Amino acid sequence: MLDEHRSGRLTAWGNALIAGFAAPDDAAHQITGDDAVHRVVGLPGESGPVGLTLALGRLRALGATGLRLALPAPGHPLGLSGPPEFNARALEAGEAVVATGAALGLVPEVHEAGPEGDVHVEVVWHCLPVRDAPPADVPSLGEAERELAEALREATEVLTRLDVAGSGPVAQAALEAYRARAERGREVLAPGYPPRAVRVLELAQRVGALIAIAHEPGDGGGREHGAAVSASEMAARAQALRPVERTARRAQVAAYNAIVEERARRRH
């Protein structure tokens, strides 16, 4: 959870494009990020793969009024609405994007090639039909913010209780790397998002950073950050942090979907 999901970037910048806050080429560039190329397959009306700029334009032409993020996990279909075929593919990837108004969803498939330090990444987005229904278990921004405040306290208590205080040099290095990434990309969403959504996402990422550090095995000897000395300790840690991780994922989805939710409230 330390790094932004590709589906998050597609959701945020796709929404900025649809709302008129970003140009098509700029949105495509931001979505691609450090990857070599992104292509979309399975778009209605297209016989083969197409680039992001064309794909986003085609989604708008097909009636898409916004994009929603889904971050499902086993037993928790967060942000999904069916059908089972799409849900299964999204669950396997751990992420997906659902286009509201177009009954279509996009699931990324990542291909990596090349030696360490010079990895070439290509992403293929599979476009599939989705059910036009409310997404599963997505909170409002207000709910997410309240839940996150409690989750942050709970995560700190759990890590302290399990002797993962996060005070070792490895833990500090991991947190510093997280903060550096956050500072480099201060625009954590995209133009057009409300400030509260940015605040919620930043807090969710902070909680996610603590969870990621806790799950690292360390060296197994000196009780470094996340350094469990047994498999049973690692299992206990994972179980204790599972509700916190679930809260952080729900908050991320709420933040990325905020611009769509806000538009829906205005219509009603």
BAVOVO-351601 format. One record per atom (N, C-alpha, C): x, y, z; residue in three letters; atom name. Coordinates in steps of 0.02 Angstrom, whole numbers, always signed. Example, Ala and Ser with C-alpha at 12.3 -4.5 7.8 and 13.67 -1.06 7.14 Angstrom:
! residues 2
    east   north      up  type  atom
    +660    -284    +390   ALA     N
    +615    -225    +390   ALA    CA
    +660    -165    +390   ALA     C
    +642    -112    +354   SER     N
    +684     -53    +357   SER    CA
    +645      +2    +394   SER     C
! end
This chain:
! residues 268
    east   north      up  type  atom
     +40     -60      +0   MET     N
      +0      +0      +0   MET    CA
     +42     +63      +0   MET     C
    +108     +56      -4   LEU     N
    +151    +114      -6   LEU    CA
    +148    +150     -72   LEU     C
    +135    +115    -125   ASP     N
    +134    +144    -192   ASP    CA
     +62    +150    -218   ASP     C
     +53    +200    -260   GLU     N
     -14    +212    -288   GLU    CA
     -33    +156    -337   GLU     C
     -95    +133    -331   HIS     N
    -119     +83    -378   HIS    CA
    -127    +114    -447   HIS     C
    -112     +75    -499   ARG     N
    -123    +100    -567   ARG    CA
    -196    +117    -579   ARG     C
    -240     +77    -549   SER     N
    -312     +91    -556   SER    CA
    -330    +157    -522   SER     C
    -293    +175    -470   GLY     N
    -305    +240    -438   GLY    CA
    -287    +297    -484   GLY     C
    -229    +291    -518   ARG     N
    -210    +344    -565   ARG    CA
    -259    +350    -622   ARG     C
    -282    +292    -648   LEU     N
    -331    +294    -703   LEU    CA
    -396    +326    -680   LEU     C
    -418    +308    -619   THR     N
    -480    +337    -592   THR    CA
    -473    +412    -584   THR     C
    -420    +434    -551   ALA     N
    -412    +506    -536   ALA    CA
    -406    +548    -599   ALA     C
    -360    +528    -644   TRP     N
    -349    +570    -703   TRP    CA
    -403    +560    -755   TRP     C
    -434    +502    -756   GLY     N
    -492    +493    -800   GLY    CA
    -549    +537    -779   GLY     C
    -560    +543    -713   ASN     N
    -612    +588    -688   ASN    CA
    -595    +661    -702   ASN     C
    -531    +679    -695   ALA     N
    -511    +748    -711   ALA    CA
    -524    +764    -784   ALA     C
    -511    +716    -828   LEU     N
    -525    +725    -899   LEU    CA
    -600    +732    -912   LEU     C
    -639    +686    -884   ILE     N
    -712    +688    -896   ILE    CA
    -743    +753    -870   ILE     C
    -716    +779    -814   ALA     N
    -744    +840    -785   ALA    CA
    -715    +903    -817   ALA     C
    -669    +895    -864   GLY     N
    -641    +953    -899   GLY    CA
    -584    +987    -864   GLY     C
    -553    +953    -815   PHE     N
    -497    +982    -778   PHE    CA
    -429    +962    -807   PHE     C
    -427    +916    -855   ALA     N
    -364    +893    -884   ALA    CA
    -374    +878    -958   ALA     C
    -322    +891    -997   ALA     N
    -323    +876   -1068   ALA    CA
    -311    +801   -1078   ALA     C
    -336    +772   -1134   PRO     N
    -328    +700   -1145   PRO    CA
    -257    +675   -1142   PRO     C
    -211    +709   -1176   ASP     N
    -141    +686   -1177   ASP    CA
    -109    +693   -1108   ASP     C
    -126    +746   -1071   ASP     N
     -99    +754   -1003   ASP    CA
    -124    +699    -957   ASP     C
    -188    +683    -963   ALA     N
    -216    +629    -921   ALA    CA
    -182    +563    -937   ALA     C
    -173    +548   -1001   ALA     N
    -141    +485   -1021   ALA    CA
     -70    +482    -995   ALA     C
     -34    +538    -998   HIS     N
     +35    +541    -974   HIS    CA
     +38    +527    -898   HIS     C
      -7    +557    -861   GLN     N
      -7    +548    -788   GLN    CA
     -26    +476    -769   GLN     C
     -72    +447    -806   ILE     N
     -92    +378    -792   ILE    CA
     -35    +330    -806   ILE     C
      +1    +340    -859   THR     N
     +57    +296    -878   THR    CA
    +113    +300    -827   THR     C
    +127    +360    -802   GLY     N
    +179    +368    -751   GLY    CA
    +246    +343    -775   GLY     C
    +278    +299    -737   ASP     N
    +344    +273    -754   ASP    CA
    +342    +211    -798   ASP     C
    +282    +188    -814   ASP     N
    +275    +129    -857   ASP    CA
    +293    +148    -929   ASP     C
    +310     +97    -968   ALA     N
    +328    +110   -1038   ALA    CA
    +267    +126   -1080   ALA     C
    +215     +87   -1072   VAL     N
    +155     +98   -1113   VAL    CA
     +94     +66   -1081   VAL     C
     +37     +97   -1092   HIS     N
     -27     +69   -1070   HIS    CA
     -72     +61   -1132   HIS     C
    -105      +3   -1137   ARG     N
    -152      -7   -1192   ARG    CA
    -216     -37   -1163   ARG     C
    -271     -27   -1200   VAL     N
    -336     -52   -1179   VAL    CA
    -362    -100   -1231   VAL     C
    -383    -160   -1210   VAL     N
    -411    -209   -1256   VAL    CA
    -483    -224   -1236   VAL     C
    -524    -241   -1285   GLY     N
    -593    -260   -1272   GLY    CA
    -642    -203   -1272   GLY     C
    -620    -143   -1291   LEU     N
    -667     -87   -1294   LEU    CA
    -719     -98   -1348   LEU     C
    -783     -87   -1333   PRO     N
    -834     -93   -1385   PRO    CA
    -818     -48   -1445   PRO     C
    -822     -75   -1504   GLY     N
    -809     -37   -1564   GLY    CA
    -737     -37   -1586   GLY     C
    -693     -69   -1547   GLU     N
    -622     -73   -1565   GLU    CA
    -602    -146   -1575   GLU     C
    -570    -161   -1630   SER     N
    -552    -231   -1645   SER    CA
    -487    -253   -1613   SER     C
    -447    -205   -1589   GLY     N
    -382    -222   -1559   GLY    CA
    -364    -174   -1504   GLY     C
    -303    -179   -1479   PRO     N
    -280    -134   -1426   PRO    CA
    -278     -61   -1448   PRO     C
    -293     -16   -1402   VAL     N
    -290     +56   -1417   VAL    CA
    -254     +91   -1359   VAL     C
    -228    +150   -1372   GLY     N
    -194    +189   -1321   GLY    CA
    -243    +221   -1272   GLY     C
    -215    +248   -1218   LEU     N
    -257    +277   -1166   LEU    CA
    -298    +337   -1190   LEU     C
    -267    +380   -1230   THR     N
    -303    +440   -1252   THR    CA
    -365    +421   -1291   THR     C
    -358    +375   -1338   LEU     N
    -416    +353   -1377   LEU    CA
    -465    +316   -1332   LEU     C
    -440    +275   -1287   ALA     N
    -484    +236   -1244   ALA    CA
    -527    +280   -1198   ALA     C
    -497    +331   -1169   LEU     N
    -535    +376   -1126   LEU    CA
    -588    +414   -1165   LEU     C
    -569    +434   -1226   GLY     N
    -619    +467   -1269   GLY    CA
    -676    +421   -1288   GLY     C
    -660    +358   -1301   ARG     N
    -711    +310   -1320   ARG    CA
    -757    +296   -1261   ARG     C
    -730    +292   -1200   LEU     N
    -772    +281   -1141   LEU    CA
    -822    +339   -1132   LEU     C
    -799    +399   -1144   ARG     N
    -844    +457   -1139   ARG    CA
    -899    +452   -1192   ARG     C
    -880    +433   -1252   ALA     N
    -928    +426   -1307   ALA    CA
    -979    +371   -1292   ALA     C
    -957    +321   -1254   LEU     N
   -1002    +265   -1236   LEU    CA
   -1047    +282   -1177   LEU     C
   -1039    +342   -1150   GLY     N
   -1084    +364   -1096   GLY    CA
   -1053    +368   -1027   GLY     C
    -988    +357   -1021   ALA     N
    -957    +360    -955   ALA    CA
    -961    +430    -926   ALA     C
    -988    +436    -866   THR     N
    -993    +501    -832   THR    CA
    -943    +507    -775   THR     C
    -907    +454    -761   GLY     N
    -858    +455    -708   GLY    CA
    -826    +387    -700   GLY     C
    -771    +385    -663   LEU     N
    -737    +321    -650   LEU    CA
    -733    +310    -575   LEU     C
    -742    +247    -555   ARG     N
    -738    +228    -485   ARG    CA
    -682    +176    -476   ARG     C
    -648    +181    -420   LEU     N
    -595    +133    -404   LEU    CA
    -624     +75    -364   LEU     C
    -599     +15    -378   ALA     N
    -614     -44    -338   ALA    CA
    -549     -75    -314   ALA     C
    -545     -93    -250   LEU     N
    -486    -125    -222   LEU    CA
    -508    -188    -184   LEU     C
    -530    -239    -220   PRO     N
    -556    -299    -186   PRO    CA
    -500    -341    -156   PRO     C
    -518    -379    -105   ALA     N
    -474    -428     -73   ALA    CA
    -516    -489     -58   ALA     C
    -485    -547     -46   PRO     N
    -525    -607     -31   PRO    CA
    -575    -594     +25   PRO     C
    -638    -609     +12   GLY     N
    -691    -598     +61   GLY    CA
    -715    -527     +66   GLY     C
    -688    -483     +25   HIS     N
    -707    -412     +30   HIS    CA
    -707    -381     -41   HIS     C
    -765    -383     -75   PRO     N
    -769    -359    -145   PRO    CA
    -775    -283    -149   PRO     C
    -730    -248    -116   LEU     N
    -734    -175    -108   LEU    CA
    -736    -139    -176   LEU     C
    -792    -103    -187   GLY     N
    -799     -62    -247   GLY    CA
    -828     -99    -307   GLY     C
    -840    -164    -301   LEU     N
    -865    -203    -357   LEU    CA
    -942    -209    -355   LEU     C
    -970    -221    -413   SER     N
   -1043    -228    -418   SER    CA
   -1064    -287    -462   SER     C
   -1015    -328    -484   GLY     N
   -1030    -384    -527   GLY    CA
   -1023    -366    -600   GLY     C
   -1031    -416    -644   PRO     N
   -1050    -486    -631   PRO    CA
    -991    -526    -604   PRO     C
   -1001    -591    -589   PRO     N
    -948    -632    -559   PRO    CA
    -884    -634    -601   PRO     C
    -891    -635    -667   GLU     N
    -832    -639    -710   GLU    CA
    -786    -579    -700   GLU     C
    -816    -520    -698   PHE     N
    -775    -460    -687   PHE    CA
    -747    -459    -616   PHE     C
    -788    -477    -568   ASN     N
    -766    -477    -498   ASN    CA
    -706    -523    -489   ASN     C
    -708    -582    -521   ALA     N
    -654    -631    -514   ALA    CA
    -589    -603    -543   ALA     C
    -594    -570    -600   ARG     N
    -533    -543    -631   ARG    CA
    -506    -485    -590   ARG     C
    -551    -443    -564   ALA     N
    -529    -387    -522   ALA    CA
    -497    -412    -457   ALA     C
    -526    -464    -428   LEU     N
    -499    -492    -367   LEU    CA
    -429    -520    -378   LEU     C
    -419    -552    -435   GLU     N
    -353    -580    -451   GLU    CA
    -301    -524    -457   GLU     C
    -321    -468    -487   ALA     N
    -275    -411    -495   ALA    CA
    -269    -370    -431   ALA     C
    -320    -373    -388   GLY     N
    -321    -334    -327   GLY    CA
    -343    -262    -338   GLY     C
    -365    -247    -398   GLU     N
    -386    -179    -415   GLU    CA
    -425    -178    -480   GLU     C
    -465    -126    -490   ALA     N
    -502    -118    -553   ALA    CA
    -532     -48    -554   ALA     C
    -556     -29    -613   VAL     N
    -591     +35    -623   VAL    CA
    -659     +20    -654   VAL     C
    -710     +52    -628   VAL     N
    -778     +44    -654   VAL    CA
    -802    +110    -683   VAL     C
    -824    +109    -746   ALA     N
    -848    +169    -779   ALA    CA
    -923    +176    -768   ALA     C
    -943    +226    -729   THR     N
   -1014    +237    -717   THR    CA
   -1047    +266    -780   THR     C
   -1107    +243    -794   GLY     N
   -1143    +267    -852   GLY    CA
   -1129    +228    -915   GLY     C
   -1076    +187    -915   ALA     N
   -1059    +149    -974   ALA    CA
   -1062     +73    -963   ALA     C
   -1073     +52    -900   ALA     N
   -1077     -20    -883   ALA    CA
   -1016     -58    -908   ALA     C
    -957     -27    -899   LEU     N
    -894     -59    -919   LEU    CA
    -843     -53    -862   LEU     C
    -799    -102    -859   GLY     N
    -746    -100    -809   GLY    CA
    -679    -116    -840   GLY     C
    -626     -93    -808   LEU     N
    -558    -103    -833   LEU    CA
    -515    -135    -779   LEU     C
    -480    -189    -797   VAL     N
    -436    -224    -750   VAL    CA
    -366    -226    -780   VAL     C
    -314    -204    -742   PRO     N
    -246    -202    -770   PRO    CA
    -212    -270    -767   PRO     C
    -174    -284    -819   GLU     N
    -129    -341    -820   GLU    CA
     -59    -314    -834   GLU     C
     -13    -326    -787   VAL     N
     +54    -295    -791   VAL    CA
    +105    -345    -816   VAL     C
    +144    -324    -866   HIS     N
    +197    -365    -894   HIS    CA
    +264    -330    -882   HIS     C
    +312    -366    -852   GLU     N
    +378    -338    -839   GLU    CA
    +431    -378    -876   GLU     C
    +481    -343    -902   ALA     N
    +536    -376    -937   ALA    CA
    +600    -335    -928   ALA     C
    +657    -368    -930   GLY     N
    +721    -333    -924   GLY    CA
    +755    -347    -858   GLY     C
    +819    -330    -853   PRO     N
    +858    -344    -792   PRO    CA
    +839    -296    -736   PRO     C
    +857    -313    -675   GLU     N
    +843    -271    -617   GLU    CA
    +877    -203    -627   GLU     C
    +839    -151    -614   GLY     N
    +864     -83    -624   GLY    CA
    +846     -55    -692   GLY     C
    +826     -98    -738   ASP     N
    +807     -75    -805   ASP    CA
    +746    -115    -828   ASP     C
    +695    -117    -785   VAL     N
    +635    -156    -799   VAL    CA
    +588    -117    -844   VAL     C
    +565    -149    -896   HIS     N
    +519    -120    -945   HIS    CA
    +448    -144    -927   HIS     C
    +404     -97    -911   VAL     N
    +336    -116    -888   VAL    CA
    +284     -95    -939   VAL     C
    +245    -143    -960   GLU     N
    +187    -130   -1003   GLU    CA
    +124    -152    -968   GLU     C
     +72    -112    -975   VAL     N
      +8    -126    -942   VAL    CA
     -46    -134    -994   VAL     C
     -83    -189    -991   VAL     N
    -141    -201   -1034   VAL    CA
    -203    -197    -990   VAL     C
    -248    -151   -1007   TRP     N
    -311    -145    -972   TRP    CA
    -365    -185   -1009   TRP     C
    -394    -233    -974   HIS     N
    -447    -274   -1004   HIS    CA
    -515    -242    -990   HIS     C
    -550    -224   -1042   CYS     N
    -616    -192   -1036   CYS    CA
    -670    -246   -1038   CYS     C
    -712    -248    -986   LEU     N
    -763    -300    -980   LEU    CA
    -829    -269    -958   LEU     C
    -885    -303    -972   PRO     N
    -950    -278    -949   PRO    CA
    -955    -281    -873   PRO     C
    -988    -232    -843   VAL     N
   -1001    -233    -771   VAL    CA
   -1076    -220    -760   VAL     C
   -1098    -237    -700   ARG     N
   -1167    -227    -681   ARG    CA
   -1177    -155    -658   ARG     C
   -1230    -123    -681   ASP     N
   -1246     -54    -661   ASP    CA
   -1281     -56    -594   ASP     C
   -1242     -57    -540   ALA     N
   -1270     -62    -473   ALA    CA
   -1223     -27    -425   ALA     C
   -1246     -10    -365   PRO     N
   -1202     +24    -316   PRO    CA
   -1142     -19    -299   PRO     C
   -1083     +10    -292   PRO     N
   -1023     -28    -275   PRO    CA
   -1025     -52    -203   PRO     C
    -991    -108    -190   ALA     N
    -993    -139    -124   ALA    CA
    -950    -103     -73   ALA     C
    -980     -86     -16   ASP     N
    -944     -67     +46   ASP    CA
    -901      -4     +39   ASP     C
    -922     +44      -2   VAL     N
    -884    +106      -9   VAL    CA
    -912    +158     +38   VAL     C
    -873    +184     +86   PRO     N
    -899    +234    +133   PRO    CA
    -898    +304    +102   PRO     C
    -932    +350    +136   SER     N
    -926    +420    +117   SER    CA
    -859    +446    +141   SER     C
    -839    +505    +116   LEU     N
    -776    +534    +138   LEU    CA
    -776    +547    +213   LEU     C
    -833    +572    +238   GLY     N
    -838    +586    +309   GLY    CA
    -830    +523    +351   GLY     C
    -863    +469    +331   GLU     N
    -857    +405    +366   GLU    CA
    -785    +380    +363   GLU     C
    -755    +385    +304   ALA     N
    -687    +361    +295   ALA    CA
    -638    +399    +340   ALA     C
    -647    +464    +344   GLU     N
    -601    +504    +385   GLU    CA
    -607    +486    +459   GLU     C
    -668    +476    +483   ARG     N
    -678    +457    +553   ARG    CA
    -649    +388    +567   ARG     C
    -661    +341    +521   GLU     N
    -635    +273    +530   GLU    CA
    -558    +272    +529   GLU     C
    -528    +315    +486   LEU     N
    -456    +315    +481   LEU    CA
    -422    +341    +544   LEU     C
    -451    +391    +575   ALA     N
    -422    +417    +637   ALA    CA
    -418    +362    +689   ALA     C
    -470    +323    +695   GLU     N
    -470    +267    +742   GLU    CA
    -421    +213    +719   GLU     C
    -418    +200    +654   ALA     N
    -374    +148    +627   ALA    CA
    -301    +165    +640   ALA     C
    -283    +229    +635   LEU     N
    -214    +250    +647   LEU    CA
    -195    +237    +720   LEU     C
    -240    +253    +765   ARG     N
    -226    +239    +836   ARG    CA
    -220    +163    +848   ARG     C
    -266    +126    +816   GLU     N
    -266     +53    +825   GLU    CA
    -202     +22    +797   GLU     C
    -181     +46    +738   ALA     N
    -120     +18    +708   ALA    CA
     -60     +30    +752   ALA     C
     -54     +90    +780   THR     N
      +1    +106    +824   THR    CA
      +1     +61    +886   THR     C
     -59     +52    +915   GLU     N
     -64      +9    +974   GLU    CA
     -46     -63    +958   GLU     C
     -69     -88    +901   VAL     N
     -55    -157    +882   VAL    CA
     +20    -167    +871   VAL     C
     +52    -121    +836   LEU     N
    +123    -128    +822   LEU    CA
    +164    -125    +887   LEU     C
    +143     -83    +934   THR     N
    +178     -79    +998   THR    CA
    +168    -143   +1037   THR     C
    +107    -168   +1038   ARG     N
     +93    -230   +1075   ARG    CA
    +131    -289   +1046   ARG     C
    +139    -290    +981   LEU     N
    +174    -346    +949   LEU    CA
    +249    -334    +943   LEU     C
    +273    -283    +979   ASP     N
    +345    -269    +980   ASP    CA
    +370    -248    +911   ASP     C
    +329    -209    +876   VAL     N
    +350    -180    +812   VAL    CA
    +339    -105    +818   VAL     C
    +380     -74    +858   ALA     N
    +369      -4    +874   ALA    CA
    +386     +43    +816   ALA     C
    +420     +17    +765   GLY     N
    +438     +59    +709   GLY    CA
    +493    +108    +724   GLY     C
    +535     +91    +775   SER     N
    +587    +137    +795   SER    CA
    +656    +117    +771   SER     C
    +661     +58    +740   GLY     N
    +726     +35    +716   GLY    CA
    +747     +73    +653   GLY     C
    +811     +70    +636   PRO     N
    +836    +107    +578   PRO    CA
    +804     +86    +512   PRO     C
    +787     +22    +505   VAL     N
    +755      -1    +442   VAL    CA
    +685     +28    +437   VAL     C
    +649     +28    +493   ALA     N
    +582     +56    +493   ALA    CA
    +584    +130    +477   ALA     C
    +632    +166    +507   GLN     N
    +638    +237    +494   GLN    CA
    +654    +251    +421   GLN     C
    +698    +210    +392   ALA     N
    +715    +218    +321   ALA    CA
    +654    +208    +278   ALA     C
    +612    +158    +295   ALA     N
    +552    +144    +256   ALA    CA
    +503    +202    +260   ALA     C
    +494    +230    +321   LEU     N
    +449    +286    +329   LEU    CA
    +475    +349    +293   LEU     C
    +540    +359    +296   GLU     N
    +569    +417    +261   GLU    CA
    +560    +410    +186   GLU     C
    +567    +350    +159   ALA     N
    +556    +339     +87   ALA    CA
    +484    +354     +69   ALA     C
    +438    +333    +112   TYR     N
    +367    +347    +101   TYR    CA
    +354    +422    +100   TYR     C
    +382    +457    +150   ARG     N
    +372    +530    +154   ARG    CA
    +402    +565     +93   ARG     C
    +460    +541     +70   ALA     N
    +492    +571     +11   ALA    CA
    +448    +564     -50   ALA     C
    +418    +504     -58   ARG     N
    +374    +494    -115   ARG    CA
    +313    +540    -110   ARG     C
    +287    +547     -50   ALA     N
    +228    +590     -40   ALA    CA
    +245    +663     -57   ALA     C
    +306    +684     -38   GLU     N
    +326    +753     -52   GLU    CA
    +337    +764    -126   GLU     C
    +364    +713    -161   ARG     N
    +377    +720    -233   ARG    CA
    +312    +729    -272   ARG     C
    +260    +695    -249   GLY     N
    +197    +699    -285   GLY    CA
    +142    +728    -242   GLY     C
    +150    +793    -225   ARG     N
    +103    +823    -180   ARG    CA
     +32    +822    -208   ARG     C
     +25    +821    -274   GLU     N
     -42    +815    -303   GLU    CA
     -59    +741    -305   GLU     C
     -84    +716    -248   VAL     N
     -93    +644    -241   VAL    CA
    -154    +619    -278   VAL     C
    -199    +663    -298   LEU     N
    -256    +641    -338   LEU    CA
    -249    +673    -407   LEU     C
    -293    +719    -424   ALA     N
    -290    +752    -489   ALA    CA
    -332    +816    -483   ALA     C
    -325    +862    -530   PRO     N
    -364    +924    -528   PRO    CA
    -439    +909    -524   PRO     C
    -475    +949    -484   GLY     N
    -547    +942    -478   GLY    CA
    -570    +905    -416   GLY     C
    -523    +871    -382   TYR     N
    -542    +835    -321   TYR    CA
    -547    +883    -262   TYR     C
    -595    +871    -216   PRO     N
    -602    +914    -158   PRO    CA
    -543    +903    -109   PRO     C
    -524    +955     -73   PRO     N
    -468    +950     -25   PRO    CA
    -477    +894     +26   PRO     C
    -539    +881     +45   ARG     N
    -551    +828     +95   ARG    CA
    -530    +760     +68   ARG     C
    -541    +749      +3   ALA     N
    -522    +685     -28   ALA    CA
    -446    +677     -25   ALA     C
    -409    +731     -38   VAL     N
    -336    +728     -35   VAL    CA
    -314    +712     +36   VAL     C
    -346    +744     +85   ARG     N
    -329    +732    +155   ARG    CA
    -342    +659    +175   ARG     C
    -398    +633    +155   VAL     N
    -416    +564    +171   VAL    CA
    -367    +515    +139   VAL     C
    -349    +527     +75   LEU     N
    -303    +482     +41   LEU    CA
    -234    +483     +74   LEU     C
    -210    +543     +92   GLU     N
    -144    +547    +124   GLU    CA
    -143    +509    +190   GLU     C
    -198    +515    +229   LEU     N
    -201    +479    +292   LEU    CA
    -205    +404    +281   LEU     C
    -244    +384    +230   ALA     N
    -249    +312    +214   ALA    CA
    -181    +285    +193   ALA     C
    -143    +323    +156   GLN     N
     -76    +301    +135   GLN    CA
     -28    +297    +194   GLN     C
     -38    +342    +242   ARG     N
      +4    +339    +302   ARG    CA
     -10    +276    +342   ARG     C
     -74    +260    +350   VAL     N
     -93    +198    +383   VAL    CA
     -66    +138    +344   VAL     C
     -71    +141    +278   GLY     N
     -46     +87    +236   GLY    CA
     +29     +78    +243   GLY     C
     +66    +133    +253   ALA     N
    +138    +129    +262   ALA    CA
    +155     +91    +326   ALA     C
    +118    +106    +379   LEU     N
    +130     +70    +443   LEU    CA
    +116      -4    +435   LEU     C
     +62     -21    +399   ILE     N
     +45     -91    +389   ILE    CA
     +99    -126    +348   ILE     C
    +122     -94    +295   ALA     N
    +174    -124    +252   ALA    CA
    +238    -137    +292   ALA     C
    +257     -90    +334   ILE     N
    +317     -98    +375   ILE    CA
    +308    -157    +423   ILE     C
    +249    -163    +452   ALA     N
    +236    -217    +500   ALA    CA
    +240    -285    +467   ALA     C
    +222    -289    +403   HIS     N
    +222    -353    +368   HIS    CA
    +291    -374    +343   HIS     C
    +340    -328    +345   GLU     N
    +407    -346    +323   GLU    CA
    +440    -392    +374   GLU     C
    +472    -446    +353   PRO     N
    +499    -494    +400   PRO    CA
    +561    -472    +437   PRO     C
    +597    -421    +414   GLY     N
    +659    -401    +446   GLY    CA
    +712    -455    +441   GLY     C
    +759    -455    +489   ASP     N
    +814    -504    +484   ASP    CA
    +803    -564    +530   ASP     C
    +745    -564    +565   GLY     N
    +729    -621    +607   GLY    CA
    +770    -626    +670   GLY     C
    +812    -577    +685   GLY     N
    +854    -584    +744   GLY    CA
    +847    -527    +793   GLY     C
    +855    -465    +770   GLY     N
    +861    -410    +818   GLY    CA
    +798    -372    +829   GLY     C
    +741    -398    +816   ARG     N
    +677    -364    +825   ARG    CA
    +676    -298    +787   ARG     C
    +707    -298    +727   GLU     N
    +703    -239    +685   GLU    CA
    +630    -230    +665   GLU     C
    +617    -177    +627   HIS     N
    +547    -164    +608   HIS    CA
    +519    -225    +575   HIS     C
    +461    -246    +598   GLY     N
    +427    -302    +569   GLY    CA
    +463    -368    +579   GLY     C
    +513    -372    +623   ALA     N
    +554    -431    +626   ALA    CA
    +523    -484    +671   ALA     C
    +480    -525    +644   ALA     N
    +450    -580    +682   ALA    CA
    +500    -637    +683   ALA     C
    +503    -671    +741   VAL     N
    +550    -726    +746   VAL    CA
    +517    -793    +731   VAL     C
    +453    -793    +717   SER     N
    +419    -856    +702   SER    CA
    +361    -843    +655   SER     C
    +340    -897    +621   ALA     N
    +283    -892    +577   ALA    CA
    +219    -876    +616   ALA     C
    +215    -901    +677   SER     N
    +155    -888    +717   SER    CA
    +150    -813    +735   SER     C
    +207    -781    +746   GLU     N
    +206    -709    +759   GLU    CA
    +182    -671    +698   GLU     C
    +207    -690    +640   MET     N
    +186    -657    +578   MET    CA
    +111    -666    +567   MET     C
     +86    -725    +581   ALA     N
     +14    -738    +573   ALA    CA
     -26    -696    +622   ALA     C
      -2    -691    +684   ALA     N
     -38    -651    +734   ALA    CA
     -39    -578    +714   ALA     C
     +18    -554    +687   ARG     N
     +22    -485    +665   ARG    CA
     -26    -471    +608   ARG     C
     -28    -516    +559   ALA     N
     -73    -508    +502   ALA    CA
    -146    -507    +524   ALA     C
    -163    -551    +570   GLN     N
    -232    -554    +594   GLN    CA
    -251    -490    +632   GLN     C
    -205    -465    +673   ALA     N
    -219    -405    +712   ALA    CA
    -226    -344    +668   ALA     C
    -189    -342    +613   LEU     N
    -190    -283    +570   LEU    CA
    -242    -286    +514   LEU     C
    -274    -344    +506   ARG     N
    -321    -351    +451   ARG    CA
    -378    -299    +452   ARG     C
    -409    -286    +509   PRO     N
    -462    -235    +510   PRO    CA
    -436    -165    +493   PRO     C
    -375    -151    +513   VAL     N
    -345     -86    +498   VAL    CA
    -332     -80    +423   VAL     C
    -305    -133    +394   GLU     N
    -292    -133    +322   GLU    CA
    -356    -124    +283   GLU     C
    -410    -157    +305   ARG     N
    -475    -151    +272   ARG    CA
    -500     -79    +274   ARG     C
    -492     -47    +332   THR     N
    -513     +23    +339   THR    CA
    -474     +68    +292   THR     C
    -409     +57    +287   ALA     N
    -367     +98    +243   ALA    CA
    -386     +90    +170   ALA     C
    -401     +28    +149   ARG     N
    -422     +17     +80   ARG    CA
    -489     +50     +66   ARG     C
    -536     +45    +113   ARG     N
    -602     +78    +104   ARG    CA
    -594    +153     +96   ARG     C
    -549    +182    +136   ALA     N
    -538    +254    +133   ALA    CA
    -506    +274     +66   ALA     C
    -459    +234     +41   GLN     N
    -430    +250     -24   GLN    CA
    -483    +252     -78   GLN     C
    -527    +202     -77   VAL     N
    -580    +199    -128   VAL    CA
    -626    +260    -121   VAL     C
    -643    +278     -60   ALA     N
    -687    +336     -49   ALA    CA
    -654    +400     -76   ALA     C
    -588    +407     -65   ALA     N
    -553    +467     -89   ALA    CA
    -553    +471    -165   ALA     C
    -535    +416    -198   TYR     N
    -531    +417    -271   TYR    CA
    -600    +425    -303   TYR     C
    -652    +401    -269   ASN     N
    -720    +404    -297   ASN    CA
    -756    +469    -278   ASN     C
    -724    +512    -239   ALA     N
    -757    +570    -211   ALA    CA
    -787    +617    -264   ALA     C
    -751    +626    -319   ILE     N
    -774    +673    -370   ILE    CA
    -838    +647    -403   ILE     C
    -843    +581    -411   VAL     N
    -904    +551    -440   VAL    CA
    -961    +555    -390   VAL     C
    -947    +541    -327   GLU     N
    -999    +544    -275   GLU    CA
   -1026    +615    -268   GLU     C
    -981    +664    -271   GLU     N
   -1002    +733    -264   GLU    CA
   -1047    +754    -322   GLU     C
   -1030    +731    -382   ARG     N
   -1071    +747    -440   ARG    CA
   -1140    +715    -435   ARG     C
   -1142    +654    -408   ALA     N
   -1205    +619    -400   ALA    CA
   -1250    +654    -350   ALA     C
   -1220    +679    -295   ARG     N
   -1260    +715    -245   ARG    CA
   -1289    +779    -274   ARG     C
   -1251    +814    -316   ARG     N
   -1277    +875    -346   ARG    CA
   -1337    +862    -392   ARG     C
   -1334    +805    -426   ARG     N
   -1390    +788    -471   ARG    CA
   -1454    +774    -433   ARG     C
   -1446    +749    -371   HIS     N
   -1505    +732    -330   HIS    CA
   -1523    +787    -282   HIS     C
! end
